[in-house]
Amino acid sequence: MARLTLYHHPGCSKSRGALEMLRARGIELDVVEYLERPLDREALTRIANLLPDAPDALVRKDRQFERLGLDPGGYQTLDAVVDLLVEHPELMQRPIVVAGDRARICRPPEEVLALL
């Protein structure tokens, strides 16, 4: 099995849940706190391309999204999503787990099991 990377936000219960689930299984992984070390365009593009979902699934359309006055229809393409997340990394969906050439948005945290 490929080494896992968890793109993690410690303030998010879903992210903490995925991390706990992986550690409870004794799985070694790299934890990237993406708000402390924002991802660049290349990393975001790679993750988006590994996900089985459309690019817009990578964007949290939450209160911060609304506060910024953003229109969900404007963030459907890969380029638009990557541009948005470079500027506003807090809008990246979480947690995301990458295993080799596969990735999942782990909401709920049990989604991580699909990568094991």
Helices and strands as residue ranges (DSSP letters): E 4-8, H 13-24, E 29-33, H 41-50, G 55-58, H 63-67, G 72-74, H 78-87, G 89-91, E 96-99, E 102-105, G 109-115
